[in-house]
Amino acid sequence: MTAVLPETTVATVLQVTDLRVEFDGAEAVSGVSFELGAGETLGIVGESGSGKSTTALALLRMLPAGGRVSGGSIELGGQDLAQLDEPELRGLRGRRIAMIFQDPISSLNPVLTVGRQLDEALRAHGRYLAKAQRAERASELLDLVGIPGAAGRLRDFPHQFSGGQRQRIMIALALAGDPEVLVADEPTTALDPTVQRQILLLLERINRERGTALVLISHDLGVIAQTCRRVLVMHQGKVVEHGRTEEVLRSPQQPYTRQLLAAVPRLEAPSTAAANSTPGPEPLLTVREVTKTYGPRRRRATALAGVSLELHPGETLGLVGESGSGKSTLARALVQAHAPSTGTISYRGEELTRSKVARREVQLVFQDPYSSLNPRMTVGQILAEPLIAHRLGTPAERAERVGELLAQVGLDPSAAERHPRAFSGGQRQRIGIARALAPNPSVLICDEPVSALDVSVQAQVLELLSGLQRELGLAVLFIAHDLAVVRQVSHRIAVMHRGRIVETGPADRVVTDPQDPYTAELLAAVPHVSHHDRSAA
């Protein structure tokens, strides 16, 4: 896949000059400037809090409460969006500039069919007056973004589509008004490599065939390297570096850019797991021929189809596979959120459902640090909850344990008095890890624990997990879609496809010498930061 790089000068469609954004008087974006031509792609990168998403929202004047554009200009085809009132902006949003949001499941209305939502977008932009014309155009849009059987899927609801398909629907909604500029805010963050590649190829095709200018915001530098002609690096609300992508990635001029690049996991880098711990000989968890099916007999869906694996003390077993392969279903079975349809799961040789200690010994670290912590509870209450559930300690002992846990994950014990909203994404994930550690487990099931984090924070959380494994001798099942991260942290890797384990082996061997065609397909889809194959570089 190559970014579109026009050889000739193209007309500027978006000109941002000295953009400034304030939240309740505090400046969040300070003097951002860039221009974008028709058919060009610009990547914006930076860690959490750098201002990249705020910049994206400011382009469409969609800032949350308390935020406002306090200075500069946003010129789109000769109109300064920073100066327009709300009725004028409504006439431009979606029609000339549109946004693709990060999380399609929360952006799509769950009680409306996809066809109804596309119809609303088309009516809002006044493109088609007759209902039949709108239905035909909605079907065309779904077909354009690669939804099979598009016409028949207009009556389906968002939950009936996969994660990748929901993101395609979000792109279709953004294209409903035929905009000149698309702003995509982390559009592939939670997607596995093959689906991510499909979405990026779709955006590249739209960019190439329709001449739509693209602003792509991502913390994944591999995605930016593979997709964008130019890159803009942000830090603390300011642009610290801006230039052609291959030049910035090959020869970064600023220390912050070099720091970001150094934090990126490299698929070609060997596993570091052996330096952290040596797996014990006897397995802690044993999975034997486990199946899991859902639904009535005539429409039964199989999520797990004869899965077998072992997890040893001190071992990290990486589990990879595309959406729908069964990874998260297996994780839920291991923490007894649901029972297998057939087969057995044992902890220290005793069947999981019969073990009195397994619920305490096997704990789960969730993917999303924002939605997995109760916003109405203090951090201290969140960490004490599993201690209360397992009847561990007196109130005084629990309070002491909460302080120990916070220190263990690198947070000040005073954090116990604050609510989750007071913490960054990386800090919230540390709290999630502390909660999982509260009852002193021997097994951690980490379900995509760093997929929502930028590269520098991701590196900190991975180092935390490695340190905890060294200190506590934990067995870790590490589920992720980022194969570079999985290789880095794992002793062994298991590859899942359509509910089955298709390959298992030492992490380095699986990555360098895959035995199954599906593993090779996953590896081929991984974007590389070092990728500079550009059509007009």
C-alpha positions as CSV (number, residue, x, y, z in Angstrom):
1,M,0.0,0.0,0.0
2,T,1.4,3.4,-0.9
3,A,0.3,6.9,-0.1
4,V,-0.8,9.2,-2.9
5,L,1.9,11.7,-3.5
6,P,1.1,14.2,-6.3
7,E,4.1,15.2,-8.4
8,T,2.5,18.5,-9.3
9,T,1.3,21.4,-7.1
10,V,-2.3,20.8,-6.0
11,A,-4.9,23.3,-4.9
12,T,-5.0,23.9,-1.2
13,V,-8.3,22.9,0.3
14,L,-7.6,23.4,4.0
15,Q,-5.3,26.1,5.4
16,V,-4.8,26.1,9.2
17,T,-2.9,29.1,10.6
18,D,-1.8,29.7,14.2
19,L,-4.8,27.7,15.6
20,R,-5.3,28.1,19.3
21,V,-7.8,26.2,21.5
22,E,-8.7,26.9,25.1
23,F,-10.5,24.9,27.7
24,D,-11.9,27.1,30.6
25,G,-9.0,29.6,30.0
26,A,-6.2,27.0,29.8
27,E,-4.6,26.7,26.3
28,A,-4.7,23.1,25.0
29,V,-3.5,23.9,21.4
30,S,-0.9,26.6,20.8
31,G,-0.3,28.0,17.3
32,V,-0.8,24.9,15.1
33,S,-0.4,25.6,11.4
34,F,-0.5,23.4,8.3
35,E,-2.1,23.2,4.8
36,L,-3.6,20.3,2.9
37,G,-4.1,20.0,-0.8
38,A,-6.7,18.0,-2.7
39,G,-5.8,14.3,-2.6
40,E,-3.1,14.8,0.0
41,T,-2.7,12.9,3.3
42,L,-1.4,14.4,6.5
43,G,-0.7,12.3,9.6
44,I,-0.8,13.9,13.1
45,V,1.0,12.0,15.9
46,G,1.8,12.5,19.5
47,E,1.1,11.0,22.9
48,S,-2.1,11.4,25.0
49,G,-2.6,15.0,25.9
50,S,-0.5,16.3,23.0
51,G,-3.5,18.1,21.5
52,K,-3.9,16.0,18.3
53,S,-7.6,15.0,18.9
54,T,-8.4,18.5,20.1
55,T,-7.0,19.9,16.9
56,A,-9.1,17.4,14.9
57,L,-12.3,18.5,16.7
58,A,-11.4,22.1,16.3
59,L,-11.2,21.8,12.6
60,L,-15.0,21.0,12.6
61,R,-15.7,23.3,15.5
62,M,-16.9,20.3,17.5
63,L,-15.1,20.9,20.8
64,P,-16.6,19.6,24.0
65,A,-18.1,21.9,26.6
66,G,-15.6,24.4,27.9
67,G,-13.6,24.4,24.8
68,R,-13.3,27.1,22.2
69,V,-11.2,28.2,19.3
70,S,-9.4,31.2,20.8
71,G,-7.2,32.3,17.9
72,G,-6.0,31.6,14.4
73,S,-7.9,30.6,11.3
74,I,-9.3,27.4,9.6
75,E,-9.8,28.2,6.0
76,L,-11.8,25.7,3.9
77,G,-12.2,26.8,0.3
78,G,-12.0,30.5,1.2
79,Q,-14.2,30.3,4.3
80,D,-12.8,30.7,7.8
81,L,-14.5,28.1,9.9
82,A,-13.2,29.8,13.1
83,Q,-15.5,32.8,12.3
84,L,-18.7,31.0,11.3
85,D,-21.8,30.7,13.5
86,E,-23.4,27.4,14.3
87,P,-26.1,27.5,11.5
88,E,-23.4,28.2,8.9
89,L,-21.2,25.4,10.3
90,R,-24.0,22.9,10.1
91,G,-24.2,23.6,6.4
92,L,-20.5,22.7,6.0
93,R,-20.0,19.8,8.4
94,G,-20.4,16.5,6.5
95,R,-20.8,18.3,3.2
96,R,-17.4,19.8,2.8
97,I,-15.4,18.4,5.8
98,A,-16.4,15.3,7.7
99,M,-15.0,13.2,10.6
100,I,-14.5,9.5,11.2
101,F,-14.5,8.8,14.9
102,Q,-12.3,6.3,16.8
103,D,-15.0,4.1,18.4
104,P,-17.8,3.1,16.0
105,I,-19.7,1.1,18.6
106,S,-20.3,4.3,20.6
107,S,-20.7,6.6,17.6
108,L,-23.4,4.6,15.9
109,N,-27.0,4.6,17.2
110,P,-27.7,1.1,18.5
111,V,-31.5,1.4,18.2
112,L,-31.5,2.5,14.5
113,T,-30.7,0.4,11.5
114,V,-27.7,1.3,9.4
115,G,-30.0,2.2,6.5
116,R,-31.9,4.6,8.8
117,Q,-28.7,6.3,9.9
118,L,-27.4,6.7,6.4
119,D,-30.8,8.1,5.3
120,E,-30.6,10.7,8.1
121,A,-27.1,11.7,6.9
122,L,-28.2,12.0,3.3
123,R,-31.3,14.1,4.3
124,A,-29.2,16.3,6.5
125,H,-26.9,17.2,3.5
126,G,-29.9,17.6,1.2
127,R,-28.3,15.4,-1.5
128,Y,-31.3,13.3,-2.4
129,L,-34.9,14.3,-2.0
130,A,-36.8,11.1,-2.8
131,K,-36.7,8.3,-0.3
132,A,-36.0,5.7,-3.0
133,Q,-33.0,7.7,-4.2
134,R,-31.6,7.9,-0.7
135,A,-32.0,4.2,-0.2
136,E,-30.2,3.5,-3.5
137,R,-27.4,5.9,-2.5
138,A,-27.1,4.3,1.0
139,S,-26.7,1.0,-0.7
140,E,-24.0,2.4,-3.0
141,L,-22.2,3.9,0.0
142,L,-22.1,0.5,1.8
143,D,-20.9,-1.1,-1.3
144,L,-18.3,1.6,-1.8
145,V,-16.8,0.8,1.7
146,G,-16.8,-3.0,1.1
147,I,-19.9,-4.3,3.0
148,P,-20.9,-7.6,1.3
149,G,-24.5,-7.7,0.2
150,A,-24.9,-4.0,0.8
151,A,-28.6,-3.6,-0.1
152,G,-29.6,-6.4,2.2
153,R,-27.7,-5.1,5.2
154,L,-29.5,-1.7,5.3
155,R,-32.1,-3.3,7.6
156,D,-29.4,-4.6,10.0
157,F,-28.4,-2.9,13.3
158,P,-24.8,-1.9,14.3
159,H,-24.5,-4.9,16.7
160,Q,-25.0,-7.3,13.7
161,F,-21.7,-6.2,12.1
162,S,-18.1,-6.9,13.1
163,G,-15.8,-4.2,14.4
164,G,-14.1,-3.7,11.1
165,Q,-17.5,-3.5,9.3
166,R,-18.8,-0.9,11.8
167,Q,-15.7,1.2,11.0
168,R,-16.6,0.9,7.3
169,I,-20.1,2.1,8.1
170,M,-18.6,5.1,9.9
171,I,-16.6,5.9,6.8
172,A,-19.8,5.5,4.7
173,L,-21.6,8.0,6.9
174,A,-18.7,10.4,6.6
175,L,-18.8,10.1,2.8
176,A,-22.5,10.7,2.6
177,G,-22.0,14.4,1.9
178,D,-19.1,13.9,-0.6
179,P,-16.7,16.0,1.5
180,E,-13.5,17.5,0.3
181,V,-11.7,16.8,3.5
182,L,-11.9,13.7,5.8
183,V,-10.6,13.9,9.4
184,A,-10.0,10.4,10.7
185,D,-9.3,10.2,14.5
186,E,-7.6,6.9,15.4
187,P,-9.8,5.0,12.9
188,T,-7.9,1.7,13.3
189,T,-6.8,1.7,17.0
190,A,-8.7,-1.3,18.2
191,L,-8.6,-3.4,15.0
192,D,-6.4,-6.4,14.3
193,P,-3.7,-6.2,11.5
194,T,-5.7,-7.7,8.7
195,V,-8.8,-5.6,9.3
196,Q,-6.7,-2.5,10.0
197,R,-5.0,-3.0,6.6
198,Q,-8.4,-3.3,4.9
199,I,-9.5,0.0,6.5
200,L,-6.3,1.8,5.5
201,L,-6.5,0.4,2.0
202,L,-10.1,1.7,1.8
203,L,-9.1,5.2,3.0
204,E,-6.2,5.2,0.5
205,R,-8.6,4.2,-2.4
206,I,-11.0,7.0,-1.4
207,N,-8.1,9.4,-1.3
208,R,-6.8,8.3,-4.7
209,E,-10.1,7.8,-6.6
210,R,-12.2,10.7,-5.2
211,G,-9.4,13.2,-4.5
212,T,-10.5,13.5,-0.9
213,A,-7.9,15.1,1.3
214,L,-7.2,13.1,4.5
215,V,-6.1,14.1,8.0
216,L,-5.2,10.9,9.8
217,I,-4.6,11.0,13.6
218,S,-2.9,8.0,15.1
219,H,-0.6,7.0,17.8
220,D,0.6,4.1,15.6
221,L,3.6,5.4,13.7
222,G,3.5,2.3,11.4
223,V,0.1,3.3,10.2
224,I,1.3,6.9,9.6
225,A,4.4,5.6,7.8
226,Q,2.4,3.4,5.5
227,T,-0.4,5.9,4.8
228,C,0.6,9.5,5.0
229,R,2.6,11.8,2.7
230,R,3.4,14.3,5.4
231,V,3.5,14.0,9.2
232,L,3.0,16.6,11.9
233,V,4.3,15.7,15.4
234,M,2.6,17.3,18.4
235,H,3.7,17.7,22.0
236,Q,2.0,19.6,24.8
237,G,-0.3,21.4,22.3
238,K,2.4,22.5,19.9
239,V,3.8,21.3,16.6
240,V,7.4,20.2,17.3
241,E,8.2,18.7,13.9
242,H,6.5,18.8,10.5
243,G,7.7,17.4,7.2
244,R,7.6,14.6,4.6
245,T,6.9,11.3,6.5
246,E,9.9,9.4,5.3
247,E,12.3,12.2,6.2
248,V,10.8,12.7,9.7
249,L,10.9,9.0,10.4
250,R,14.4,8.5,8.9
251,S,16.1,11.6,10.4
252,P,14.0,13.1,13.2
253,Q,15.3,16.6,14.1
254,Q,13.6,16.9,17.5
255,P,14.3,14.9,20.7
256,Y,10.6,14.3,21.3
257,T,10.2,12.7,17.8
258,R,13.2,10.5,18.5
259,Q,11.7,9.5,21.8
260,L,8.4,8.5,20.1
261,L,10.2,6.5,17.5
262,A,12.3,4.7,20.2
263,A,9.2,3.6,22.0
264,V,7.7,1.9,18.9
265,P,7.8,-1.9,19.2
266,R,9.5,-3.4,16.2
267,L,8.3,-6.7,14.7
268,E,11.9,-7.6,13.8
269,A,13.1,-7.1,17.4
270,P,13.5,-10.5,19.3
271,S,11.5,-11.3,22.3
272,T,12.7,-10.0,25.7
273,A,10.5,-12.3,27.7
274,A,13.3,-14.8,28.6
275,A,15.2,-12.0,30.4
276,N,12.2,-11.3,32.6
277,S,11.3,-14.8,33.8
278,T,11.8,-18.5,33.3
279,P,8.6,-20.5,32.9
280,G,8.0,-23.3,35.4
281,P,7.7,-27.0,34.3
282,E,4.1,-27.7,35.5
283,P,1.2,-25.8,33.9
284,L,-1.0,-23.5,36.1
285,L,-3.8,-23.4,33.5
286,T,-4.6,-26.2,31.2
287,V,-7.3,-25.9,28.4
288,R,-8.3,-29.2,26.8
289,E,-10.6,-29.4,23.7
290,V,-12.8,-26.5,24.8
291,T,-15.7,-25.5,22.6
292,K,-18.2,-22.6,23.0
293,T,-21.3,-22.2,21.0
294,Y,-24.1,-19.5,21.1
295,G,-27.7,-19.4,19.9
296,P,-30.4,-21.8,19.1
297,R,-29.6,-25.1,17.4
298,R,-30.6,-24.1,13.9
299,R,-28.6,-20.9,14.0
300,R,-25.8,-21.9,16.3
301,A,-22.6,-20.0,16.1
302,T,-19.3,-21.5,17.1
303,A,-16.9,-19.2,19.0
304,L,-14.4,-21.8,20.2
305,A,-13.8,-25.1,18.3
306,G,-11.6,-27.5,20.2
307,V,-9.1,-25.1,21.8
308,S,-6.2,-26.6,23.8
309,L,-3.3,-24.8,25.4
310,E,-1.2,-24.6,28.6
311,L,0.1,-21.7,30.6
312,H,3.0,-22.1,33.0
313,P,4.2,-20.1,36.1
314,G,6.3,-17.1,35.0
315,E,5.4,-17.5,31.4
316,T,3.8,-15.0,29.0
317,L,1.8,-16.7,26.3
318,G,0.8,-14.3,23.5
319,L,-2.6,-14.9,21.9
320,V,-3.2,-13.3,18.5
321,G,-5.8,-13.5,15.8
322,E,-8.3,-11.3,14.0
323,S,-11.6,-10.0,15.3
324,G,-14.0,-12.9,15.8
325,S,-11.2,-15.5,16.1
326,G,-12.3,-16.4,19.6
327,K,-9.6,-14.7,21.7
328,S,-11.9,-12.7,24.0
329,T,-14.3,-15.6,24.3
330,L,-11.4,-17.8,25.6
331,A,-10.4,-15.0,28.0
332,R,-13.9,-14.9,29.4
333,A,-14.0,-18.7,29.8
334,L,-10.7,-18.6,31.7
335,V,-12.1,-16.1,34.3
336,Q,-15.4,-18.1,34.5
337,A,-17.5,-15.4,33.0
338,H,-19.1,-18.2,31.1
339,A,-18.7,-21.9,31.0
340,P,-17.4,-23.9,28.0
341,S,-20.0,-25.9,26.0
342,T,-17.6,-28.9,26.0
343,G,-14.0,-29.6,27.1
344,T,-12.2,-28.7,30.4
345,I,-10.3,-25.9,31.9
346,S,-8.1,-26.8,34.9
347,Y,-6.2,-24.7,37.4
348,R,-3.3,-26.7,39.0
349,G,-4.9,-29.9,37.8
350,E,-8.3,-29.2,39.3
351,E,-11.2,-28.3,37.1
352,L,-11.8,-24.6,37.1
353,T,-15.5,-24.8,38.2
354,R,-14.6,-27.1,41.2
355,S,-11.6,-25.0,42.4
356,K,-12.3,-22.8,45.4
357,V,-9.3,-20.6,44.8
358,A,-9.4,-20.3,41.0
359,R,-11.7,-17.2,41.0
360,R,-9.1,-15.4,43.1
361,E,-6.0,-16.8,41.4
362,V,-7.1,-16.0,37.8
363,Q,-7.7,-12.2,37.2
364,L,-8.5,-10.1,34.2
365,V,-7.0,-6.8,33.0
366,F,-9.5,-5.1,30.7
367,Q,-8.8,-3.4,27.3
368,D,-10.4,0.0,27.9
369,P,-9.1,1.9,30.9
370,Y,-11.9,4.5,30.5
371,S,-15.0,2.3,30.5
372,S,-13.7,-0.5,32.9
373,L,-13.4,1.7,36.0
374,N,-16.5,2.9,37.8
375,P,-16.5,6.7,37.5
376,R,-18.6,7.1,40.7
377,M,-16.1,5.2,42.9
378,T,-12.8,6.5,44.2
379,V,-9.7,4.6,43.2
380,G,-9.4,3.3,46.8
381,Q,-13.0,1.9,46.6
382,I,-12.2,0.3,43.2
383,L,-9.1,-1.5,44.5
384,A,-10.8,-2.6,47.7
385,E,-13.8,-4.1,45.9
386,P,-12.1,-7.4,44.9
387,L,-10.7,-7.7,48.4
388,I,-14.2,-7.4,49.8
389,A,-15.6,-9.8,47.2
390,H,-13.0,-12.5,48.2
391,R,-13.4,-11.6,51.9
392,L,-9.7,-10.8,52.3
393,G,-8.5,-8.7,55.3
394,T,-10.1,-6.3,57.7
395,P,-11.0,-2.7,56.6
396,A,-7.6,-1.5,58.0
397,E,-5.7,-4.2,56.2
398,R,-7.6,-3.5,53.0
399,A,-6.7,0.2,53.2
400,E,-3.1,-0.8,53.7
401,R,-3.2,-3.1,50.7
402,V,-4.7,-0.4,48.5
403,G,-1.7,1.8,49.3
404,E,0.7,-1.1,48.5
405,L,-1.0,-1.8,45.2
406,L,-0.8,1.9,44.0
407,A,2.9,2.0,44.9
408,Q,3.4,-1.3,43.1
409,V,2.0,0.1,39.8
410,G,3.9,3.3,40.1
411,L,1.2,5.6,41.5
412,D,1.2,7.7,44.7
413,P,-0.9,6.1,47.5
414,S,-2.8,9.5,47.8
415,A,-4.4,8.6,44.4
416,A,-6.8,6.4,46.5
417,E,-8.9,9.4,47.3
418,R,-9.4,10.6,43.7
419,H,-11.8,9.4,41.0
420,P,-10.8,7.8,37.7
421,R,-11.6,11.0,35.7
422,A,-8.6,12.7,37.4
423,F,-6.1,10.3,35.7
424,S,-4.7,9.9,32.2
425,G,-5.3,6.8,30.1
426,G,-2.0,5.2,31.1
427,Q,-2.6,5.9,34.7
428,R,-6.1,4.4,34.5
429,Q,-4.6,1.3,33.0
430,R,-2.2,1.1,35.9
431,I,-5.2,1.3,38.2
432,G,-6.8,-1.5,36.2
433,I,-3.7,-3.7,36.7
434,A,-3.6,-2.8,40.4
435,R,-7.3,-4.0,40.7
436,A,-6.4,-7.3,39.0
437,L,-3.4,-7.7,41.4
438,A,-5.5,-7.0,44.5
439,P,-6.3,-10.6,45.6
440,N,-2.7,-11.8,44.9
441,P,-3.4,-13.9,41.7
442,S,-1.0,-16.2,40.1
443,V,-2.5,-15.7,36.6
444,L,-3.2,-12.5,34.7
445,I,-5.4,-12.6,31.6
446,C,-4.6,-9.3,29.8
447,D,-7.2,-8.7,27.1
448,E,-5.7,-6.0,24.7
449,P,-4.3,-4.0,27.7
450,V,-2.3,-1.5,25.7
451,S,-4.3,-1.2,22.4
452,A,-5.9,2.2,23.4
453,L,-2.6,3.7,24.6
454,D,0.0,5.8,22.6
455,V,3.4,4.3,22.1
456,S,5.3,6.0,24.9
457,V,2.6,5.2,27.5
458,Q,2.3,1.7,26.0
459,A,6.0,1.2,26.6
460,Q,5.6,2.2,30.2
461,V,2.7,-0.2,30.8
462,L,4.5,-3.1,29.1
463,E,7.6,-2.4,31.3
464,L,5.3,-2.4,34.4
465,L,3.8,-5.8,33.4
466,S,7.3,-7.2,32.8
467,G,8.5,-5.9,36.2
468,L,5.5,-7.4,38.0
469,Q,6.0,-10.7,36.4
470,R,9.7,-10.7,37.5
471,E,8.7,-9.7,41.0
472,L,5.6,-11.9,41.5
473,G,6.2,-14.9,39.2
474,L,3.0,-14.3,37.4
475,A,1.7,-16.4,34.5
476,V,0.3,-14.0,31.8
477,L,-2.0,-14.7,28.9
478,F,-1.4,-11.6,26.7
479,I,-4.1,-11.0,24.1
480,A,-3.3,-8.3,21.6
481,H,-3.6,-7.5,17.9
482,D,-0.2,-5.8,17.7
483,L,2.2,-8.6,16.7
484,A,5.3,-6.5,17.5
485,V,4.1,-6.0,21.1
486,V,3.2,-9.7,21.4
487,R,6.6,-10.8,20.2
488,Q,8.4,-8.4,22.5
489,V,6.6,-9.6,25.7
490,S,5.9,-13.3,25.0
491,H,7.8,-16.6,25.6
492,R,5.4,-18.4,23.3
493,I,2.7,-17.3,20.8
494,A,-0.6,-19.0,20.0
495,V,-2.4,-18.0,16.8
496,M,-6.2,-18.3,16.7
497,H,-8.4,-18.4,13.6
498,R,-12.1,-19.1,13.4
499,G,-12.2,-20.5,17.0
500,R,-9.1,-22.8,16.6
501,I,-5.5,-22.6,17.6
502,V,-3.7,-23.0,14.2
503,E,-0.2,-22.5,15.4
504,T,1.8,-22.4,18.7
505,G,5.5,-22.0,19.3
506,P,8.3,-19.9,20.6
507,A,7.6,-16.2,20.0
508,D,10.7,-15.6,17.8
509,R,10.1,-18.7,15.7
510,V,6.4,-18.0,15.1
511,V,7.3,-14.5,13.8
512,T,10.3,-15.3,11.7
513,D,9.2,-18.7,10.4
514,P,5.4,-19.1,10.5
515,Q,4.2,-22.6,9.8
516,D,0.5,-21.8,9.1
517,P,-0.6,-19.7,6.1
518,Y,-2.9,-17.6,8.3
519,T,0.0,-16.7,10.6
520,A,1.9,-15.5,7.5
521,E,-1.1,-13.5,6.4
522,L,-1.3,-11.8,9.8
523,L,2.4,-10.9,9.7
524,A,2.2,-9.6,6.2
525,A,-0.5,-7.1,7.3
526,V,1.5,-5.5,10.0
527,P,2.5,-1.9,9.2
528,H,6.1,-1.0,9.6
529,V,7.6,2.3,10.7
530,S,10.5,1.6,8.4
531,H,8.2,1.3,5.4
532,H,9.1,4.1,2.9
533,D,7.8,2.6,-0.4
534,R,6.1,5.8,-1.7
535,S,5.0,6.5,-5.2
536,A,6.7,9.9,-5.4
537,A,9.1,10.0,-2.5
